[in-house]
Amino acid sequence: MTTSTRRQWTDETIREELLPIATELGRFPRRSELTERGIGALWSAMGRRGGVDAWREIVAQALAVPAPAPAEAPAAAVTFAGPSEEEVRIAAYFMFQNGHPGGPESHWHAAQRELAHA
């Protein structure tokens, strides 16, 4: 008498089978696509272990995360364009609130100079 080896589906084995297929397809696989690949039982296993919709969400999150950049890619040079208008506006506002002498225009220019040297 021979015993057939029956696959034991765990969350980890489902993930190991499902994510590479979803990555290849770029979407969640259909039941028929899993059957064509010889792992039709995966669909039932997903149903038993959280539900197909829950696994669809897991796949969607995995596909939404961008692939890590290759390590050998050179880092892009970061250039500083100076403070943003919003940063200058906030700094000028606090100069006014703290009683710095001068008007709005002098506060603006002083804030630009201060942020450029920071």
N, C-alpha and C positions, 0 to 999 in steps of 0.2 A: 504494500500500500504506500503510495507516494503522497507527500504533503505538498500542496502548492504554497509558494511563498507569497503571502498576501502583504501588500504594502501598508505600513502603518503611517497614516497622515498626521503630522503634528503641525503646529503653526510654523515651525522652522522649515519642515520639508515642503509645506505648501509654498512658503515664500521662496525657497530655493528653486522650485520648479516654475513658479508663476512669474517672478520678476524678470528673468531672462527672456521669456516668451513675450511678455508685455513690452519690454525694451526693444526687442526685435520688431514687433508689430507697431510700436509707437502708441499703443492703446491697450485696453483690457481685452483679452481674447474671448471669442464666442465659445459656447459649449462645443459646437461642431469642430472648431479648430483644435480644441484640446483632444477631442476624440480622434481626429485625423492624426495627431501626433502620438497616439497610443496612451494617452493619460486622461481619458474621459472620466475616470474616478476622481480626478482632481476637482471637478465641478461639484460633485456630491460632498467631497471632503470640505470644500469651502462652505457649503451649505450647513454642514454639521458644526463647523468651527467658526462661528461668528456670522455666517450668512454671506452670500455672494456680494451683496451691496457693501458690506463692511470691507471685504477684500478689494472691491472696486475702488473704494476710497484709499486704501493702502497703496494700491498700484498708482492711482492718480497722484498721490503725494510723492511717490518714488520717481515718477516720470517728471514731476514739476521741478524737482531738485536738479539744478544743472550739473553736468558731469564735471568732476574736478579737472582743473587745467593741468596739462602735462608739466612735469617738473622741470624739463629742460627748456621751456619757453622763457625767453628773457623778460625780465620785469620791465614794464613800461615806465618811462621816466615821468616822474610826477613834477609838474610845474605849478608854481604858486601864482595864481592870477590876482592875488590881493584879496582884501576883505569883500564880502558880498555887500550889496546895498542894504540888505536887512541887518547885517552885523553893524554897519556904520550907523544906521538909523537908531538901533538900540543903544549903542555907545553914546551917541549925541544926546539921546533922550536922558540917559542917566547923568550926563554932564550938566544938562539943564536942571534936573531934579536935585543934584548935589550943589547947586548954586555957583557953578563955574561962571566967571564973568564973560560977557559977550552975548551976541544974539544967536539965532538958530544957524546962520551960515558959518559963524566962527566955530560953533560947537561941531558942526558937520565936518569942517576941515580938520579940526583938532582930533576928532574921532578917527578920521581917515589916516592921519599921520600916526596916531597912537597904535591903531590896529596893523598898519603896514610894518611897523617896527617890532611888533610883538612876536 
